[in-house]
Amino acid sequence: MALYTADVSWELQSGADFLKGRYSRGHRVSFDGGTTVPGSASPHVVGKWAVEAAVDPEEMLVAAISACHMLSFLHVVRLAGFTVAAYRDHAEGVMEAIAPGREAVTKVVLHPEIEWIGTVPEKEMLEAWHHKAHEGCFIANSVKTEITVA
């Protein structure tokens, strides 16, 4: 078993009206390695009360899925004897209604671009490796979200 932690902190700013919902959703997310990132609710959810330059939970979920898939893929490829020079992904998450008053990130589409050193694998091999990486990804195994590699 492994334990993972994140510390999330928020403070009411001077002049805000909490009871009327007129307050910044900006906060801090700190991780055990010492990294702190600015967080916020999504501008799509709370409009002007969001901090657009910050990372919202939905973006963090999409990034976690993308990063986990990438790391699992790199491991699978290494075991197959191939070498990756670079891996980039423009991951996209879709949030939509799942019931009255309830929304969820229902789909994440990964768009990996991979640069190889040496032999470039065939399309069938890539598809098999992406499938194996998906099955081994801890985050993908933790969510109900549909995840597709385009």
N, C-alpha and C positions, 0 to 999 in steps of 0.2 A: 504494500500500500504506500502511496505517496500523498503528501499533503501540500496543497498550493494555497497561497494567501495573496490577498490584495487588500490594501487599506484605502477606503474611499472617505473623503472628508469634504464637507460643505459648510459654509457659514452664511447667515443672513447678512446682507450688506446694508449699511446705513441708508435710510430713506426708502427701503423696500416695503411693500405692503403684502406680507405673507398671506393673510387671510383672503385677500382679493386675487391672489395668484400672480401678483406683480412683483416678482423677484427673479433674480438670475438663477438659472439652472447650472451655472458654472461650478465646477468642483475639481478636486484633485484625486487622481488614482495613483497610488504608490505600490511598488512591487518589492519583494524581498531582496532583490539584487541592488536596490537603491535608485532605480529609475522611477521618476514621477512624470506623469503626463496630464495635461489639462483635459478635463472631461466636461461634458454638458449633455443635456437632452438634445435631441435632434431638432433643428430648425423646422423640420416638417411637422413636428409634434407640438412644439410650444412657441413657434414664431420668434418674435423679437426677444423673448426671454432666454433664448439659447445663446451660447457663445459659439459662433460659427467656426472660429479658428480651433476649437477644441474637438476632441474625438467623442462621438456619442456611442452609447451601448450597442446600437445596431451595427455601426461601423466596426466596433471591436469584435463583435460576433463574426462578421464577414472576414475580417482580418485573421481571426483565430482559425477559422475553417481553412482559409487559404494557406496560412503559414503551416498548419498541421499537415495538410495535404502535401505541400512542397517538401517538408522534412521527411515525411513517409516515403514520398516518391524518390527523393535523393538516396535514401537508404536502399530501396528496392533496386534502383538502377545500379548502385555500387555493387550490390550482391550479384547482379547479372554481368558484371565486368565491364560496364560502360562508364564513360567519364563525362560529367556535365561541367561546362565552363561557366554557364550563367543560366539562371531561371528567373523569369519575371512573370507576374500574374496580375491581370486587371480583373479582380473579382467583383462581382455584382450581386447584391442581395435585394430581394423584393419583399416589401412588407405589404400585407393585404389583410382585409377583414377575414376572420375565421368563424365569427359568430357575432351577433349584435353586441356592439360595445367592446369587442375583443379583436386585437390584431396580433399578427405574428410575422416574423421573417420566415416565409414559407419556402423560398427558393434561394439558392446561391448557385451562381454559374461561375466557374473558374475558367479563365482564358490564359492558360500557361503558354509562354514562349520560351523555348529551351534552346540553348546553344551547346553544341557537342564538341568534344575534343576526340579526334579519331573517327571511328566508325559511327555513322548515324543510323540509329535503329529503324526498322521498318514500322509502318503505321500499326500493324497488328500487335507488335511488341509493345509499342507505346500505349495502346489501348489496354492491353493486359496489365502493364505496370501501373497505369493510373487506377485501374480497378483494384489491384492489390494494395496500392497506397491508400485508396479510399477505405478499404476494409480494415487497414491497420491504423488509420487516423483516429486517435483518441477523441478528438473533438467531434468528428463525424459520427462516431459511435455514441456520442452523448446527446445528440440533438435529433429532433423529428424533421428538421428542415430537409427538403429535397436538395441534393447536391449533385451538380452535373459538371462534367469537364467538357468544354466546347472545343 
